[in-house]
């Protein structure tokens, strides 16, 4: 891992959503990633840390590496830090973990470096090489690459195809999205040999689109309400995302749709919705990238931001919302962070509500966690491993104002001593949150 040089990073702060005048938007500059963005992908973890996959050109090779911005500085991770390969394709967060996709497998960030899991199935399509990753709520990682759809859970790979509900074994995956209910939605194309066409005097199959939802056991087909008729997809869905309430959203043929049961229902139509990125924020508003502008659908109206109304980032490459009321954009002129007081009133964590220290740290076999609260309140204090799985519940209930000391003996909820590694203490109360990193040595 190496520290990035500092250039310009912009935070866009917007004081409202619909009908807000451009004069109410302000810009603040903070340090940014050093390299020119080349087809970046972005994701944000539960600690509001931004992760970006983008290119790094060296005299040896053209790499796509992983960048991390923690609010203070940028770090760069490469194969030398344990990544599966030199060319990262996509990055995703979920279930408390950060995952990176390569053509040869996936890598999970463990707090310091990366644990890698080589892929067991190879796609056969060398023409269509789109790569997509999504992390389900149970930690299962779904990957689409070169004409194959796979998932990996605890290092065990599974190939998805006809046996569990898909129409083919070699779908060309365009988009993946996972929701809070444990479901995964996939958009893909496949060769339809039942509908052949003539090409250069030879019969070739047509490419047909599909959109399916996985419930943990099988994939189920979805259909689309084209305003007047219910139809199958004839092309791939342009984009996919999920909202905090578990609903899936897509953009197809200039219409924004929401999935209700197994039917995509139209929610908003605009001939300018040539969307290449889609995401939801923590309040359920849907954000869309429209070339060199951004739009936000709040359930009633669509608000657009472009150069004339305050957004000057240029072409939008990727967009994502986080759990803290922010929307992040990777664009031609850098990264942007959006806040809106209408959609998410940011809570400032008071200095008196936090984890102050954990001592000793690193520790073996036990450590004491010191935290404080401003007033009497309900508090939960849990320990999570680097995969985002809860290991131990240390506190759950009402506590008095002031400082508190809690001992963690290095055991999980079953009383079993946990293995050496990185862990996180997390306290929560009434929407407030504070975390601390712990290292158990053996």
C-alpha positions in Angstrom: 0.0 0.0 0.0 1.3 3.5 -0.8 0.0 7.0 0.0 -1.3 9.0 -2.9 -0.1 12.4 -3.8 -2.7 15.2 -3.2 -4.5 17.2 -5.9 -8.0 18.5 -5.8 -11.0 16.7 -4.4 -14.4 18.5 -4.3 -17.3 18.1 -1.9 -20.6 19.3 -3.2 -22.9 20.5 -0.5 -26.5 21.1 -1.5 -29.0 22.6 0.9 -32.1 20.9 -0.6 -33.4 18.7 -3.4 -36.3 19.8 -5.5 -36.7 23.5 -6.4 -33.6 24.7 -4.7 -31.9 27.7 -6.3 -28.3 27.4 -7.6 -27.2 30.1 -5.2 -27.8 27.8 -2.2 -25.1 25.3 -3.4 -21.6 25.6 -2.1 -18.3 23.9 -3.0 -15.5 22.9 -0.7 -12.1 21.5 -1.8 -10.2 18.7 0.0 -7.3 16.5 -1.1 -8.0 14.1 -4.0 -6.6 11.0 -5.7 -3.5 11.8 -7.8 -4.3 10.1 -11.1 -6.6 10.9 -13.9 -9.7 8.7 -13.6 -10.0 6.1 -16.3 -13.4 4.4 -16.3 -13.6 4.3 -12.5 -16.0 2.2 -10.3 -16.8 3.4 -6.8 -18.3 2.1 -3.6 -18.6 3.4 0.0 -18.4 1.3 3.1 -20.3 1.6 6.4 -17.6 3.9 7.8 -18.2 6.4 4.9 -14.8 5.4 3.4 -14.7 5.8 -0.4 -13.3 3.0 -2.5 -12.4 3.6 -6.1 -11.1 1.3 -8.8 -9.2 3.2 -11.5 -6.2 3.0 -13.7 -2.6 3.5 -12.7 -0.1 3.6 -15.6 3.5 2.6 -14.9 6.5 1.9 -17.1 5.9 -1.8 -16.6 2.2 -2.2 -17.2 -1.2 -0.6 -17.4 -2.9 -1.4 -14.1 -6.3 -0.8 -12.5 -5.7 -0.4 -8.8 -7.8 0.2 -5.7 -7.9 3.7 -4.1 -9.2 4.3 -0.6 -10.2 7.7 0.8 -10.8 7.8 4.6 -11.7 11.5 4.8 -8.2 12.6 5.4 -5.9 11.0 2.8 -5.7 8.5 0.0 -4.1 5.1 0.0 -3.4 2.9 -3.1 -3.5 -0.9 -3.0 -1.9 -3.1 -5.7 -1.2 -6.8 -6.3 1.8 -6.4 -3.9 -0.8 -5.8 -1.1 -2.5 -9.1 -1.8 -4.9 -8.2 -4.5 -5.9 -11.1 -6.8 -4.4 -9.4 -9.9 -3.0 -6.3 -11.5 -6.2 -5.3 -13.3 -9.1 -4.6 -11.0 -12.5 -4.6 -12.7 -15.1 -3.6 -10.2 -15.5 -2.9 -6.4 -18.4 -3.5 -4.1 -19.3 -3.2 -0.4 -21.8 -5.0 1.7 -22.3 -7.0 4.9 -19.4 -4.9 6.4 -16.9 -6.0 3.8 -15.1 -4.5 0.8 -14.6 -6.7 -2.2 -12.7 -6.2 -5.5 -13.3 -8.2 -8.7 -10.7 -9.4 -11.1 -10.9 -11.7 -14.2 -9.1 -14.4 -12.1 -11.0 -14.1 -8.8 -12.0 -11.7 -6.0 -10.2 -10.1 -3.1 -11.6 -9.0 0.4 -10.1 -6.2 2.4 -9.1 -7.5 5.9 -8.3 -4.2 7.6 -4.6 -4.1 6.5 -4.3 -6.0 3.2 -6.3 -8.3 1.1 -7.4 -12.0 1.2 -7.9 -13.4 -2.3 -10.1 -16.2 -3.7 -9.2 -17.5 -7.2 -12.2 -18.1 -9.4 -13.1 -21.7 -10.2 -15.2 -21.1 -13.3 -14.0 -19.4 -16.5 -16.3 -17.6 -18.9 -16.1 -18.5 -22.5 -17.1 -15.2 -24.1 -14.0 -13.2 -25.0 -16.0 -10.5 -26.9 -18.3 -9.5 -24.1 -16.1 -8.8 -21.1 -18.2 -6.8 -18.8 -17.4 -7.4 -15.1 -19.8 -6.7 -12.3 -19.8 -7.4 -8.5 -22.6 -7.2 -5.8 -22.4 -8.3 -2.2 -25.6 -9.8 -0.7 -26.7 -9.1 2.8 -25.5 -12.5 4.1 -22.0 -11.8 2.7 -22.3 -13.9 -0.5 -20.4 -12.2 -3.3 -22.0 -12.4 -6.8 -19.8 -11.9 -9.8 -20.5 -11.6 -13.5 -17.5 -12.0 -15.9 -17.0 -12.9 -19.5 -20.2 -14.9 -20.0 -20.6 -16.6 -16.6 -22.4 -15.7 -13.4 -20.9 -17.0 -10.1 -21.2 -16.5 -6.4 -18.7 -17.1 -3.5 -19.5 -17.6 0.1 -16.8 -18.4 2.7 -14.4 -19.3 -0.1 -16.8 -21.7 -1.8 -17.8 -20.9 -5.4 -21.1 -21.7 -7.1 -21.9 -21.3 -10.8 -25.4 -20.0 -11.6 -27.3 -21.2 -14.7 -30.1 -23.4 -16.0 -30.0 -25.6 -12.9 -31.2 -22.8 -10.6 -33.6 -20.9 -12.9 -31.7 -18.9 -15.5 -32.5 -19.5 -19.2 -28.8 -20.2 -20.0 -25.6 -21.3 -18.4 -23.6 -18.5 -20.0 -25.3 -15.1 -19.4 -23.5 -12.0 -20.4 -24.0 -10.0 -17.2 -24.4 -6.3 -17.5 -25.5 -5.3 -14.0 -25.9 -6.7 -10.6 -27.6 -5.3 -7.5 -28.2 -6.7 -4.0 -30.9 -5.5 -1.6 -31.3 -5.5 2.2 -33.7 -8.5 2.1 -31.1 -10.9 0.8 -32.1 -10.9 -2.8 -29.9 -10.2 -5.8 -31.1 -8.8 -9.2 -29.2 -9.4 -12.4 -29.5 -8.0 -15.9 -27.9 -9.8 -18.8 -28.0 -10.8 -22.5 -27.9 -14.3 -23.9 -27.9 -16.0 -27.3 -31.4 -17.1 -28.2 -31.1 -20.1 -30.5 -34.8 -20.3 -30.9 -34.8 -17.0 -32.9 -32.1 -17.3 -35.6 -31.3 -14.5 -38.0 -29.2 -14.4 -41.2 -25.8 -12.8 -41.1 -23.3 -13.1 -44.0 -25.3 -15.9 -45.3 -25.2 -17.9 -42.1 -27.8 -18.4 -39.4 -26.8 -16.8 -36.0 -28.8 -16.5 -32.8 -30.3 -13.2 -31.7 -29.2 -11.6 -28.5 -32.1 -11.4 -26.0 -32.2 -9.6 -22.7 -33.3 -10.9 -19.3 -33.7 -9.6 -15.8 -34.0 -12.1 -12.9 -34.1 -12.0 -9.1 -32.4 -14.6 -6.9 -34.1 -15.4 -3.5 -31.2 -17.5 -2.2 -32.4 -20.7 -3.9 -33.4 -20.0 -7.4 -33.6 -17.2 -10.0 -37.0 -15.9 -11.0 -37.9 -14.1 -14.2 -39.2 -10.5 -14.1 -41.2 -8.8 -16.7 -41.8 -5.1 -17.6 -44.9 -2.9 -17.8 -44.3 -0.9 -21.0 -47.1 1.5 -20.0 -49.7 -0.3 -22.3 -48.5 -4.0 -22.4 -46.6 -6.4 -20.1 -43.6 -7.7 -22.0 -40.3 -9.6 -21.7 -37.1 -7.7 -21.9 -35.7 -7.6 -25.4 -32.4 -5.9 -24.4 -30.3 -5.6 -21.3 -31.5 -3.3 -18.5 -29.3 -0.2 -18.7 -28.7 0.1 -14.9 -29.8 -1.5 -11.6 -29.8 -0.5 -8.0 -31.6 -1.2 -4.7 -33.1 1.2 -2.2 -32.9 1.0 1.6 -36.5 -0.5 1.8 -35.3 -3.5 -0.4 -36.9 -2.4 -3.6 -35.0 -2.8 -6.9 -34.9 0.0 -9.5 -33.8 0.1 -13.1 -33.7 2.4 -16.1 -34.9 1.0 -19.4 -35.8 2.7 -22.6 -35.8 6.2 -21.0 -38.1 5.1 -18.2 -37.3 4.7 -14.5 -38.8 1.5 -13.1 -39.4 0.0 -9.7 -39.8 -3.7 -9.3 -43.0 -4.7 -7.6 -43.3 -8.4 -7.0 -42.0 -9.7 -10.4 -43.2 -6.8 -12.5 -41.2 -3.6 -13.2 -43.6 -0.7 -12.8 -42.9 2.7 -14.5 -42.2 5.6 -12.1 -40.8 8.4 -14.3 -40.3 9.0 -18.0 -37.9 11.4 -19.7 -36.4 11.2 -23.2 -33.1 12.4 -21.7 -32.7 9.4 -19.4 -29.7 7.9 -21.2 -28.5 6.6 -17.8 -25.1 4.9 -17.4 -25.1 4.8 -13.6 -27.9 4.5 -11.0 -27.9 4.5 -7.2 -30.1 5.2 -4.1 -29.3 7.3 -1.1 -30.0 6.4 2.5 -33.4 8.1 2.3 -34.5 6.1 -0.8 -34.1 8.9 -3.4 -32.9 7.5 -6.7 -29.8 9.2 -8.3 -29.0 8.9 -12.0 -26.0 10.0 -14.1 -27.0 11.6 -17.4 -23.7 12.2 -19.3 -22.3 15.4 -17.9 -25.2 16.0 -15.5 -26.9 14.3 -12.5 -30.6 13.8 -11.7 -32.4 12.9 -8.5 -35.9 11.3 -8.2 -37.5 11.7 -4.8 -40.6 9.7 -5.5 -42.5 12.7 -6.9 -40.2 14.9 -9.0 -37.0 14.7 -10.9 -34.4 17.4 -10.1 -31.4 17.8 -12.5 -28.0 19.2 -11.7 -25.7 20.4 -14.5 -23.2 23.2 -15.1 -25.9 25.8 -15.3 -27.3 24.8 -11.9 -24.1 24.2 -9.9 -22.7 20.8 -10.9 -19.4 21.2 -12.9 -17.8 17.8 -12.6 -18.1 17.0 -16.3 -19.0 13.5 -17.5 -20.3 11.3 -14.8 -18.6 7.8 -14.6 -20.1 6.3 -11.5 -22.5 7.3 -8.7 -23.3 5.7 -5.3 -25.1 6.5 -2.1 -23.9 5.5 1.4 -25.6 4.9 4.8 -24.8 8.3 6.1 -27.0 10.5 3.8 -24.3 11.2 1.3 -24.1 10.6 -2.5 -20.7 10.1 -4.1 -19.9 10.7 -7.8 -16.8 9.8 -9.8 -16.6 12.3 -12.7 -14.4 13.7 -15.4 -13.1 16.4 -13.1 -12.7 14.4 -9.9 -14.8 12.9 -7.1 -17.8 14.7 -5.6 -19.7 14.2 -2.4 -23.3 15.4 -2.1 -25.3 16.2 1.0 -28.9 17.5 1.2 -30.6 18.8 4.3 -34.0 17.9 2.7 -33.2 14.3 2.3 -30.8 13.6 5.1 -30.3 15.8 8.1 -26.7 15.1 9.1 -26.2 14.3 12.7 -23.0 15.6 14.3 -21.6 13.1 16.7 -20.9 15.0 19.9 -17.4 14.7 21.4 -19.0 13.2 24.5 -20.5 10.3 22.5 -17.6 8.2 21.3 -15.2 5.4 21.9 -12.2 7.1 23.6 -9.6 4.3 23.8 -9.0 0.6 23.8 -6.1 -0.5 26.0 -4.0 -2.4 25.5 -4.2 -2.3 21.7 -2.8 -4.5 20.1 -3.9 -6.9 22.9 -3.6 -10.5 24.1 -5.8 -11.9 25.5 -8.1 -9.1 26.6 -8.7 -5.3 26.1 -10.7 -2.6 27.8 -12.9 -0.4 25.8 -13.6 3.1 27.1 -16.6 5.0 25.8 -18.7 7.9 26.9 -22.3 9.2 26.4 -23.6 12.8 26.8 -26.7 11.7 28.6 -28.6 8.7 29.8 -29.5 6.6 26.7 -29.8 3.2 25.1 -26.5 1.9 23.8 -25.3 -1.1 21.9 -21.6 -2.0 21.9 -20.6 -4.9 19.5 -17.4 -6.4 18.2 -17.2 -7.2 14.5 -14.5 -9.1 12.5 -12.9 -7.8 9.4 -15.6 -9.5 7.3 -18.3 -7.4 9.0 -19.7 -10.3 11.0 -20.8 -9.7 14.5 -18.6 -11.6 16.9 -19.6 -10.4 20.4 -22.3 -8.3 22.0 -20.7 -6.4 24.9 -23.4 -3.9 25.8 -27.1 -3.6 25.0 -29.3 -1.5 27.2 -29.7 1.8 29.0 -26.6 3.4 30.4 -26.0 6.5 32.5 -24.3 9.7 31.2 -20.5 9.8 31.5 -17.6 7.4 30.8 -17.9 3.6 30.8 -15.3 0.8 30.8 -16.1 -2.6 29.2 -13.8 -5.6 29.1 -13.6 -7.8 26.0 -11.9 -11.1 26.8 -11.2 -12.0 23.2 -14.1 -14.5 23.0 -17.2 -14.6 20.8 -20.8 -14.9 22.0 -20.3 -18.7 22.5 -17.3 -18.2 24.7 -14.8 -19.4 22.1 -11.6 -17.5 21.8 -11.4 -15.8 18.4 -8.4 -16.0 16.1 -5.8 -13.3 15.8 -6.5 -10.4 13.5 -8.3 -7.1 13.1 -11.6 -6.4 14.8 -13.8 -3.4 15.2 -15.7 -2.1 18.3 -18.9 -0.3 17.3 -21.2 1.7 19.6 -24.6 3.0 18.5 -27.4 5.1 20.1 -30.3 6.9 18.5 -28.7 7.2 15.1 -25.2 8.1 16.4 -22.3 5.8 15.8 -18.6 5.5 16.9 -16.0 2.8 16.0 -12.5 1.8 17.0 -10.1 -0.6 15.4 -8.7 -3.5 17.6 -5.8 -5.9 16.8 -5.7 -9.2 18.6 -2.1 -10.7 18.7 -1.3 -14.3 19.3 
